[in-house]
Amino acid sequence: MNQPAVMSPPPEAPVIVGACPHDCPDTCSLLTTVQDGVAVSVRGNPDHPATAGVLCTKVSRYTERTYHPERLLTPLKRVGKKGEGRFEPVSWDEALDDIAQRLQAIAADDPQAVLPYSYAGTMGQVQRESMAARFFNRLGASQLDRTICSSAGSAGLAHTYGAPVGMHMAAFAQAKLILIWGSNAIASNLHFWRHVQAAKRDGAKVICIDPRLTETAEKCHQHIALLPGTDAALALGLMNELIANDWLDHDYIEQHTSGWNALKARALAWPVERAAKVCGISPEEITGLAYDYAHSEAPAIRLNYGMQRTRGGGNAVRAVACLPALVGAWRHASGGLLLSSAGYFPTQKKALERPDLLAKGLPGRTPRVINMTTIGADLNRDSDAAFGPKVQALIVYNSNPVAIAPDSPQVVKGFARDDLFTVVLEHFKTDTADYADYVLPATTQLEHWDIHASYGHTDVLLNRPAIAPHGEARTNTDVFRALAQRMGFDEPCFSDTDEDLCTQAFDPAVVSWSLLCAQGFAPLPLSAAPFANGGFPTPSGKCTFESPGLAAIGQDPVPDYLPNWEPPNVDARYPLAMISPPARNFLNSTFANVKSLRDIEGEALVEISSVDAQARGINDGDEVAVFNDRGRYVCVARVSKRARVGVVNGLGIWWRKLGLRGTNVNEVTSQALTDLGRAPTFYDCAVEVARVA
């Protein structure tokens, strides 16, 4: 498992309390030791209960990222062809003046031809979407539907619980049965794994449900290796078994749920044999799991986002989220389910993003919305009545779409357009930065103010800058303030400082600013067993099995199994299912250029079972092509027990330029969307694998 960095601060060196900015449920509290203005170490805060002094391998090396020799330290202007990555330094004034003039000229015709593209390069409320959102709202730019990670699961929870809410992470330590469903916790949820270990020592049984034999699955009592995209079928099969044996908490169902008759009818259509066949597992695995789940006093499910990245991902989350209510698991603090705790936070999004500015930016109209998952298709569309104006300007921050967006051949084609004006705010020359007209150097977390929620625990964290910005780096907020000034946006909100924005981020009646300043974190006031007596954040206060909201938009209101868009073995040309979980030492594409982490990771690879490898004449270490109609990804084959028969695991996300032959796993992934939440289907991908001569 990832180990904490053991590093003592030098005597008398100041220690600054901050927060990890990255896309992980744990949102750790950081202690940065500074000597002579230089950050010399980053370690976990032992006083923060969720962090408990421990950081993952990735973030414990954050000073290596901050002082990386390839860090961008001055604004750059493109001098070569798009994609070549050739630039020359320019001054901030020259860059900002030209960018503002170009945006004004495009917006004069139709501001919707300007598109922001951003996601979770930082999870902070300030450097993510505060001043940036104000700028684009005032401009009247197209809106970005930020779906690339979690929107299918969030929609599934919203239609079931009313919001992304669940049990407390620390409560898993007292559970007697833990289902880790679609999560490699050792790699991506380290602090949760600490509670699992405590529960195991106290006699808990731990079961991993995942197509891949992950590092986490290896350390569980049981691994159920279902086929990708079949999680809803497994959940419905479990319900069928619970009903058949009357292993139900009828009182909880009666008092605190709605739509039970409809859900029961759906589950009765899923006998164990049918579910097992769809999932590619044995009926005994389902009956045994149902027995364990029903006979544990407080079974706990840790659901994660991997299982929602298929066509039926939203329905799958809904189906699994119904299970705790059926057996009354919510009655106990250590029972229930956790996918995300984000819905608990009293975020004041309107105060931060100022959607009221749209009335000035686009008077009398509502800007169109473009889905970030389909950026490959949308950058290649011309103007028409349905789509609106062709995208003429793209401002990228907190993201690396050329590496992380699906169907990357189309993404690259769009970014390579000579008539597309592209600005990228970045730390490094990423795959995306290579296609920019301007690259603007951004600050890292050690160099700016921010404030953070979490989707694992329920504390708000404050990040203070530990050091001055390196080189000429500027905060995202400073860049958008400067552009607003140059474009004549004189509203007072564009003068708010980053500290002002921190104080505006959360309801002060719930989150104490003084406590945040004093210790760096502030817990939300929540009960230990949040839904012991119902009280879900739905209109009825009940766990909703039959969703009125889905019925109102013409969708099936009851959770169901939806087959993948690309089920394996249907197209004989592409008989293998591929999932693309993150490589253990990367976090999406963020750490792919940190040499020490890349050295640990080794090389871009695809895991393949010995059965599938033998059938294709593939040996361990062979260079192979993973391909379908969308593209061809060249990497190294790892013949491994981690891959089940019929499924290959393309570990990501390597930068294209750092992989073999300038490609990565998204060469073959699809722009098709999920059933709920308009999200990507990265793990719904049929491929073939062949040796490269």
Helices and strands as residue ranges (DSSP letters): E 15-19, E 29-35, E 38-44, H 57-60, H 62-66, E 76-78, E 87-89, H 92-109, G 111-113, E 114-118, H 131-139, E 143-145, H 151-158, G 169-174, E 177-181, H 185-188, H 190-201, E 205-209, H 215-218, E 222-224, H 231-244, H 250-256, E 257-258, H 260-268, H 272-279, H 283-295, E 300-303, G 305-308, H 313-326, G 329-331, E 336-338, G 342-344, H 349-353, G 355-357, H 358-361, E 369-371, G 372-374, H 375-378, E 393-397, H 401-404, H 408-415, E 421-426, G 433-435, E 438-441, G 445-447, E 450-452, E 459-463, H 476-486, G 492-495, H 498-504, H 513-519, E 521-523, E 543-544, H 548-552, E 576-579, H 595-601, E 605-608, H 610-615, E 623-627, E 632-639, E 647-650, G 656-658, G 660-662, G 665-667, E 686-691
